[in-house]
Amino acid sequence: MLNATLRALAGAALATLSLLTAASAAPAHSHLRESMTLAAGVEALPLAAESRDGYQRTSFKHWIDEDHDGCSTRNEVLIAESRVPAESGPGCKILSGEWFSYYDQQTLTNPRGLDIDHMVPLAEAWDSGASQWTAARRQAYANDLGAERSLVAVTARTNRSKADQDPAQWLPPSVDARCTYAADWVETKLRWELAADRDEARVLREMAGGCGQQRIEYEHAQG
């Protein structure tokens, strides 16, 4: 009887040790929501030179239907960001809704006038660290519905004006949008552990200085 009791206690101790070991092996930030001022977020960005060597847009498979509900990532964003219930047709084609493009403060009701912008463009992500990722992580990045501003519906005109430029090269035409834009940019880079180059960090630091106590919040991306 005593031996059985000792074996049970030993088994429980080993199980507890296994759980503690697994917990310590997991990344400390895996499920934490980070919150800080924009200025602190800028300083938290790792600095690194950028390289576009080997970049191809096809390296980021995007507009997939991850949950197999018939709606692509693009359409999921349009549905989520419409200020009124979006109307859709066969194949989840979005027919109408009401969207506010915060880059230029425009309201649209026709989805054909909208692009879905990767807050940090795919090429910029590649330059900033995604070139070292697996194909699966790049796909997760390109279809990130887990953060509100990783993908945003904006006028096609502003999205194409922005192209693959960072804040040192392009800012939203609406001055009122720029503090929000800087926060969204920094949140996305921190979420995906992407670096910033020196010019980018300098401009973001200057922007943060004019944005008062603007705060950012993000969770580290999984995968």
C-alpha positions as a Markdown table, in Angstrom:
| # | Residue | x | y | z |
|---|---|---|---|---|
| 1 | Met | 0.0 | 0.0 | 0.0 |
| 2 | Leu | 2.9 | 2.3 | 0.9 |
| 3 | Asn | 4.6 | 1.6 | -2.4 |
| 4 | Ala | 1.5 | 2.4 | -4.3 |
| 5 | Thr | 1.1 | 5.7 | -2.5 |
| 6 | Leu | 4.7 | 6.7 | -3.1 |
| 7 | Arg | 4.3 | 5.8 | -6.8 |
| 8 | Ala | 1.2 | 8.0 | -7.1 |
| 9 | Leu | 3.0 | 10.9 | -5.4 |
| 10 | Ala | 6.0 | 10.5 | -7.6 |
| 11 | Gly | 3.8 | 10.5 | -10.7 |
| 12 | Ala | 2.0 | 13.6 | -9.6 |
| 13 | Ala | 5.3 | 15.3 | -9.0 |
| 14 | Leu | 6.6 | 14.4 | -12.4 |
| 15 | Ala | 3.4 | 15.6 | -14.1 |
| 16 | Thr | 3.7 | 19.0 | -12.2 |
| 17 | Leu | 7.4 | 19.2 | -13.3 |
| 18 | Ser | 6.4 | 18.6 | -16.9 |
| 19 | Leu | 3.8 | 21.3 | -16.8 |
| 20 | Leu | 6.2 | 23.8 | -15.3 |
| 21 | Thr | 8.9 | 22.9 | -17.8 |
| 22 | Ala | 6.5 | 23.4 | -20.7 |
| 23 | Ala | 5.4 | 26.7 | -19.4 |
| 24 | Ser | 9.0 | 27.9 | -19.0 |
| 25 | Ala | 9.8 | 26.8 | -22.5 |
| 26 | Ala | 6.9 | 28.8 | -24.1 |
| 27 | Pro | 7.7 | 32.4 | -25.1 |
| 28 | Ala | 7.0 | 34.7 | -22.2 |
| 29 | His | 5.0 | 37.0 | -24.5 |
| 30 | Ser | 3.0 | 34.4 | -26.3 |
| 31 | His | -0.4 | 35.5 | -25.1 |
| 32 | Leu | 0.3 | 38.9 | -23.4 |
| 33 | Arg | -1.3 | 42.1 | -24.6 |
| 34 | Glu | 1.2 | 44.8 | -24.5 |
| 35 | Ser | 0.3 | 48.4 | -23.8 |
| 36 | Met | 2.5 | 51.5 | -23.9 |
| 37 | Thr | 2.8 | 55.0 | -25.2 |
| 38 | Leu | 3.5 | 55.5 | -28.9 |
| 39 | Ala | 6.8 | 57.0 | -28.0 |
| 40 | Ala | 7.8 | 53.9 | -26.0 |
| 41 | Gly | 6.6 | 51.7 | -28.8 |
| 42 | Val | 8.9 | 53.5 | -31.3 |
| 43 | Glu | 11.9 | 53.0 | -29.0 |
| 44 | Ala | 11.0 | 49.3 | -28.7 |
| 45 | Leu | 11.4 | 48.7 | -32.4 |
| 46 | Pro | 14.6 | 46.9 | -33.2 |
| 47 | Leu | 16.8 | 48.9 | -35.6 |
| 48 | Ala | 18.2 | 47.1 | -38.7 |
| 49 | Ala | 19.2 | 48.0 | -42.3 |
| 50 | Glu | 16.6 | 46.9 | -44.9 |
| 51 | Ser | 17.2 | 44.6 | -47.8 |
| 52 | Arg | 14.7 | 43.7 | -50.6 |
| 53 | Asp | 16.9 | 41.0 | -52.1 |
| 54 | Gly | 14.8 | 38.0 | -53.2 |
| 55 | Tyr | 11.4 | 39.7 | -52.6 |
| 56 | Gln | 8.4 | 38.5 | -54.6 |
| 57 | Arg | 4.9 | 39.5 | -53.8 |
| 58 | Thr | 3.9 | 35.8 | -54.4 |
| 59 | Ser | 6.0 | 35.0 | -51.3 |
| 60 | Phe | 3.0 | 36.2 | -49.3 |
| 61 | Lys | -0.1 | 34.1 | -50.2 |
| 62 | His | -3.0 | 36.4 | -49.5 |
| 63 | Trp | -6.7 | 36.8 | -49.7 |
| 64 | Ile | -7.2 | 33.2 | -48.6 |
| 65 | Asp | -10.4 | 31.8 | -47.0 |
| 66 | Glu | -8.8 | 30.6 | -43.8 |
| 67 | Asp | -12.0 | 29.6 | -42.0 |
| 68 | His | -13.6 | 28.1 | -45.1 |
| 69 | Asp | -16.8 | 30.1 | -44.8 |
| 70 | Gly | -16.7 | 31.2 | -48.5 |
| 71 | Cys | -15.3 | 34.7 | -47.7 |
| 72 | Ser | -11.7 | 35.7 | -48.6 |
| 73 | Thr | -9.6 | 37.8 | -46.3 |
| 74 | Arg | -10.4 | 40.9 | -48.4 |
| 75 | Asn | -14.1 | 40.3 | -48.0 |
| 76 | Glu | -13.8 | 39.6 | -44.3 |
| 77 | Val | -12.2 | 43.0 | -43.8 |
| 78 | Leu | -14.9 | 44.7 | -45.8 |
| 79 | Ile | -17.6 | 43.0 | -43.8 |
| 80 | Ala | -15.9 | 43.9 | -40.5 |
| 81 | Glu | -15.2 | 47.5 | -41.3 |
| 82 | Ser | -18.6 | 48.5 | -42.9 |
| 83 | Arg | -20.4 | 50.9 | -40.6 |
| 84 | Val | -23.7 | 49.4 | -41.7 |
| 85 | Pro | -24.4 | 45.7 | -42.4 |
| 86 | Ala | -22.6 | 44.9 | -45.7 |
| 87 | Glu | -24.7 | 43.4 | -48.5 |
| 88 | Ser | -23.2 | 40.4 | -50.2 |
| 89 | Gly | -24.1 | 38.2 | -53.1 |
| 90 | Pro | -23.1 | 34.7 | -54.3 |
| 91 | Gly | -19.5 | 33.8 | -53.5 |
| 92 | Cys | -19.4 | 36.4 | -50.7 |
| 93 | Lys | -19.1 | 39.1 | -53.2 |
| 94 | Ile | -19.6 | 42.4 | -51.3 |
| 95 | Leu | -22.1 | 44.6 | -53.1 |
| 96 | Ser | -22.6 | 47.5 | -50.8 |
| 97 | Gly | -21.9 | 48.9 | -47.3 |
| 98 | Glu | -20.5 | 52.1 | -45.8 |
| 99 | Trp | -16.7 | 52.4 | -45.2 |
| 100 | Phe | -14.7 | 55.3 | -43.8 |
| 101 | Ser | -11.2 | 55.5 | -45.3 |
| 102 | Tyr | -9.3 | 57.2 | -42.5 |
| 103 | Tyr | -6.2 | 58.0 | -44.6 |
| 104 | Asp | -8.1 | 60.7 | -46.5 |
| 105 | Gln | -11.3 | 61.0 | -44.4 |
| 106 | Gln | -13.5 | 59.7 | -47.2 |
| 107 | Thr | -16.8 | 57.8 | -46.8 |
| 108 | Leu | -17.6 | 55.2 | -49.6 |
| 109 | Thr | -20.6 | 53.0 | -50.2 |
| 110 | Asn | -19.2 | 51.2 | -53.3 |
| 111 | Pro | -16.6 | 48.5 | -52.4 |
| 112 | Arg | -15.1 | 48.8 | -55.8 |
| 113 | Gly | -13.5 | 52.1 | -54.7 |
| 114 | Leu | -11.7 | 50.4 | -51.9 |
| 115 | Asp | -8.4 | 48.5 | -51.5 |
| 116 | Ile | -7.4 | 46.5 | -48.5 |
| 117 | Asp | -4.1 | 47.9 | -47.3 |
| 118 | His | -1.5 | 45.9 | -45.5 |
| 119 | Met | -0.6 | 48.5 | -42.8 |
| 120 | Val | 3.0 | 47.5 | -43.2 |
| 121 | Pro | 3.2 | 46.6 | -46.9 |
| 122 | Leu | 4.3 | 43.2 | -47.9 |
| 123 | Ala | 7.6 | 44.4 | -49.4 |
| 124 | Glu | 8.4 | 46.5 | -46.3 |
| 125 | Ala | 7.7 | 43.5 | -44.1 |
| 126 | Trp | 10.1 | 41.4 | -46.3 |
| 127 | Asp | 12.7 | 44.1 | -45.9 |
| 128 | Ser | 12.2 | 44.3 | -42.1 |
| 129 | Gly | 12.5 | 40.6 | -41.3 |
| 130 | Ala | 9.9 | 38.6 | -43.1 |
| 131 | Ser | 12.5 | 37.4 | -45.6 |
| 132 | Gln | 13.6 | 35.0 | -42.9 |
| 133 | Trp | 10.1 | 33.6 | -42.1 |
| 134 | Thr | 8.5 | 30.4 | -43.2 |
| 135 | Ala | 6.0 | 30.5 | -46.0 |
| 136 | Ala | 3.3 | 29.7 | -43.4 |
| 137 | Arg | 4.2 | 32.7 | -41.2 |
| 138 | Arg | 4.2 | 35.0 | -44.3 |
| 139 | Gln | 0.8 | 33.7 | -45.2 |
| 140 | Ala | -0.5 | 34.4 | -41.7 |
| 141 | Tyr | 0.9 | 37.9 | -41.9 |
| 142 | Ala | -0.7 | 38.6 | -45.2 |
| 143 | Asn | -4.1 | 37.5 | -43.9 |
| 144 | Asp | -3.9 | 38.8 | -40.4 |
| 145 | Leu | -7.5 | 39.2 | -39.1 |
| 146 | Gly | -6.3 | 38.9 | -35.5 |
| 147 | Ala | -5.5 | 42.6 | -35.1 |
| 148 | Glu | -7.9 | 45.4 | -36.0 |
| 149 | Arg | -5.4 | 47.5 | -38.0 |
| 150 | Ser | -3.1 | 45.0 | -39.6 |
| 151 | Leu | -5.4 | 45.3 | -42.6 |
| 152 | Val | -7.5 | 48.4 | -43.3 |
| 153 | Ala | -10.1 | 49.3 | -46.0 |
| 154 | Val | -9.0 | 52.6 | -47.6 |
| 155 | Thr | -9.6 | 54.4 | -50.9 |
| 156 | Ala | -7.8 | 52.7 | -53.8 |
| 157 | Arg | -6.2 | 56.1 | -54.6 |
| 158 | Thr | -4.5 | 56.4 | -51.2 |
| 159 | Asn | -3.4 | 52.8 | -51.0 |
| 160 | Arg | -1.8 | 53.0 | -54.4 |
| 161 | Ser | -0.2 | 56.3 | -53.5 |
| 162 | Lys | 1.3 | 54.7 | -50.4 |
| 163 | Ala | 2.4 | 51.5 | -52.4 |
| 164 | Asp | 5.3 | 49.9 | -50.4 |
| 165 | Gln | 6.6 | 53.0 | -48.7 |
| 166 | Asp | 7.3 | 53.5 | -45.0 |
| 167 | Pro | 6.4 | 56.6 | -42.9 |
| 168 | Ala | 9.7 | 58.3 | -43.9 |
| 169 | Gln | 8.5 | 58.2 | -47.5 |
| 170 | Trp | 4.7 | 58.5 | -47.2 |
| 171 | Leu | 2.0 | 59.6 | -44.8 |
| 172 | Pro | -1.8 | 59.8 | -45.1 |
| 173 | Pro | -2.9 | 63.0 | -46.8 |
| 174 | Ser | -5.2 | 63.8 | -43.9 |
| 175 | Val | -3.1 | 65.4 | -41.1 |
| 176 | Asp | -5.7 | 64.3 | -38.6 |
| 177 | Ala | -5.0 | 60.7 | -39.5 |
| 178 | Arg | -1.3 | 60.7 | -38.9 |
| 179 | Cys | -1.0 | 59.9 | -35.2 |
| 180 | Thr | -3.4 | 57.0 | -35.6 |
| 181 | Tyr | -1.4 | 55.9 | -38.6 |
| 182 | Ala | 1.9 | 56.0 | -36.7 |
| 183 | Ala | 0.3 | 54.0 | -33.9 |
| 184 | Asp | -1.1 | 51.4 | -36.3 |
| 185 | Trp | 2.3 | 51.1 | -38.0 |
| 186 | Val | 4.2 | 50.6 | -34.8 |
| 187 | Glu | 1.6 | 48.2 | -33.4 |
| 188 | Thr | 1.9 | 46.1 | -36.5 |
| 189 | Lys | 5.7 | 46.0 | -36.5 |
| 190 | Leu | 5.8 | 45.1 | -32.8 |
| 191 | Arg | 3.1 | 42.5 | -33.2 |
| 192 | Trp | 5.1 | 40.7 | -35.9 |
| 193 | Glu | 8.6 | 41.5 | -34.5 |
| 194 | Leu | 9.7 | 43.5 | -37.5 |
| 195 | Ala | 12.5 | 45.9 | -37.5 |
| 196 | Ala | 12.7 | 49.6 | -38.5 |
| 197 | Asp | 15.5 | 51.3 | -40.4 |
| 198 | Arg | 17.0 | 54.5 | -39.1 |
| 199 | Asp | 15.1 | 57.0 | -41.3 |
| 200 | Glu | 11.8 | 55.3 | -40.5 |
| 201 | Ala | 12.5 | 55.3 | -36.7 |
| 202 | Arg | 13.6 | 58.9 | -36.8 |
| 203 | Val | 10.3 | 60.0 | -38.5 |
| 204 | Leu | 8.2 | 57.8 | -36.2 |
| 205 | Arg | 10.0 | 59.4 | -33.2 |
| 206 | Glu | 9.2 | 62.9 | -34.5 |
| 207 | Met | 5.6 | 61.9 | -35.1 |
| 208 | Ala | 5.3 | 60.4 | -31.6 |
| 209 | Gly | 6.6 | 63.7 | -30.1 |
| 210 | Gly | 3.6 | 65.5 | -31.6 |
| 211 | Cys | 1.0 | 62.9 | -30.7 |
| 212 | Gly | 0.8 | 63.6 | -26.9 |
| 213 | Gln | 0.0 | 60.5 | -24.9 |
| 214 | Gln | -1.2 | 58.4 | -27.9 |
| 215 | Arg | -1.1 | 54.8 | -26.8 |
| 216 | Ile | -0.6 | 51.5 | -28.6 |
| 217 | Glu | -1.8 | 48.0 | -27.8 |
| 218 | Tyr | -0.9 | 44.8 | -29.5 |
| 219 | Glu | -0.5 | 41.0 | -29.0 |
| 220 | His | 2.4 | 39.2 | -30.4 |
| 221 | Ala | 1.4 | 37.2 | -33.5 |
| 222 | Gln | 1.5 | 33.4 | -33.2 |
| 223 | Gly | 3.0 | 31.0 | -35.7 |
